[in-house]
Amino acid sequence: MSEELKALKRIELLLETMAKTVVAEKLAKILKEKKHAFLYENTGHLPRPELEKKTGFSAGKISGLWSQWEQEGLLVKDGKSYRPVF
């Protein structure tokens, strides 16, 4: 492996570590509330109707939270759905 490639891999690792630190701080706030934690942890794994039933949130509330979390860098839009960043 060339020295340039090694340096780039090191930079990538450092950036990922920094991003995880920022995300962890934001996630800590979300995870304090049970319903928000459940929604976040199951985003990308359960269909929205099931998330609505289990959290008691409306479709609009879930969409709003997903949009907010995407803007905060906690979720990534994957086609028509979302998934956690890490």
RARADA-V563074 format. One record per residue. N is the residue number from 0. RES is the residue in one small letter. PHI is phi in whole degrees, 0 to 359 (none if undefined). PSI is psi as a letter, one per 20 degrees, with the letter a starting at -180 (* if undefined). NEAR is the number of other ideal C-beta (glycine too) atoms within 8 Angstrom. Layout:
BEGIN
n/res/phi/psi/near
N/RES/PHI/PSI/NEAR
N/RES/PHI/PSI/NEAR
END
This chain:
BEGIN
n/res/phi/psi/near
0/m/none/p/3
1/s/289/r/5
2/e/296/h/5
3/e/296/g/6
4/l/295/g/8
5/k/299/g/9
6/a/296/g/8
7/l/296/g/8
8/k/296/h/8
9/r/295/g/8
10/i/299/g/8
11/e/300/g/8
12/l/297/g/8
13/l/295/g/8
14/l/296/g/8
15/e/296/g/8
16/t/296/g/8
17/m/296/g/8
18/a/297/g/10
19/k/297/h/9
20/t/296/g/8
21/v/295/g/9
22/v/297/g/12
23/a/299/h/8
24/e/296/g/8
25/k/290/h/11
26/l/295/h/10
27/a/302/h/8
28/k/293/g/7
29/i/294/g/12
30/l/288/i/9
31/k/290/h/7
32/e/262/p/7
33/k/304/g/5
34/k/294/g/9
35/h/294/g/11
36/a/298/g/11
37/f/299/g/11
38/l/300/g/13
39/y/299/g/14
40/e/294/h/8
41/n/254/j/10
42/t/296/p/13
43/g/90/i/8
44/h/245/h/5
45/l/245/q/8
46/p/292/q/5
47/r/305/g/8
48/p/303/h/6
49/e/289/h/8
50/l/296/h/15
51/e/299/g/12
52/k/298/g/7
53/k/285/h/9
54/t/260/h/10
55/g/82/j/6
56/f/278/q/10
57/s/284/r/6
58/a/300/h/7
59/g/295/g/6
60/k/296/g/8
61/i/297/g/14
62/s/300/g/8
63/g/296/g/8
64/l/296/g/11
65/w/299/g/11
66/s/298/g/8
67/q/299/g/8
68/w/293/h/12
69/e/294/g/12
70/q/297/h/6
71/e/278/i/7
72/g/84/j/9
73/l/267/h/12
74/l/234/q/12
75/v/238/p/8
76/k/283/p/7
77/d/237/n/7
78/g/73/c/4
79/k/264/i/2
80/s/240/r/7
81/y/243/r/11
82/r/211/q/9
83/p/299/q/10
84/v/295/g/9
85/f/243/*/4
END
